[in-house]
């Protein structure tokens, strides 16, 4: 019969043994040192100075001094001396200075965090995952960084997302208070789209890229081309708004044909241009001018043009072009002017166009 237990090597009280309390107390000391094992450190090779009773350490490789030959053993300071506790396969130890749980695998202490996780059904980081969101994370920052060449990597980093078919959706959903405000990705096709929403239900494409050509479209970009379908008569010496009552294109309805002017839907920088074609009334001595006007009163710098030579009816034209910063709600209109003699701004060929540039 052995005089110690198999796993913890606790000494037995033997028959007819004298001073049985010594054996019993030795067993209690070992139990007290091993049960709920928690060590202060695992990096020391020699005992620390002034240990407190009950202090425990996992001895690092290369042990010296009173710990010489105790590599990877548990050292317990008790009753003024170091007690060696050789680990067995499966022992667990909490390392207090690292906040780390270790397991002894028969040859060394290993961390309990696995090196590989495969085929998990749910994973929640800081929150609870569910069937709709099998991977869920609640955190304030996240980092993806490339594995360097020195570490055996390539130095590159690719994040791959894949969908089954072109008609499926693939992308990022950006939310505020769990209400979707933007979508970025491939939705319903393989075109790249960036769409935004105010309420999470109605979305507007701000950017669309054709995946077969790379051509970029801005479907919500304010842009228009307006024209007059009648001859606009203008007398001598008076700037007059030209009645541009039709549009060839009018994205976002930014041109107000009823009031013959453009209305800026948002703040930004806009590019405008105009063509004014002369049509004679009674005299070819007329001198034709054109300009763009902000909010009905202010001439936009760089938009004024004039032809002072002899006009040829339905052949003489002015082309205007300028760029201007606007605030949402600002209006821009095309005005015409004749000096010396009156005339017309010809139907169909007198036009005004513009688009938001930035």
Secondary structure, DSSP 8 states (H G I E B T S, - for coil): --SB-SSS--B---TT-SSHHHHHHHHHHHHHHHTT-EES-S--SS--SS--TT-EEE--SS--GGGTT-TT-EEEEETTEEEEE---TT-EEEETTTTEEEEE-SSSEEESS-S---S-S-EEESS---SS-SEEE--S--------GGGTS-S--------SSTTSEEEEEEEETTEEEEEEEEESSSSEEEEEESSSSSEEEEEEE-TTT--EE-TT--EEEEE-SS-EEE-BT--EE----EEEEEETT-EETTTTEEE-SSSEEEEEEEEEEEEESS-TT-EEEEEEEETTTEE-TT--EEE-S---TTT-EEEEEEEEEE-TT-EEEEEEEEESS-EEE-TTT-EEEEEE--
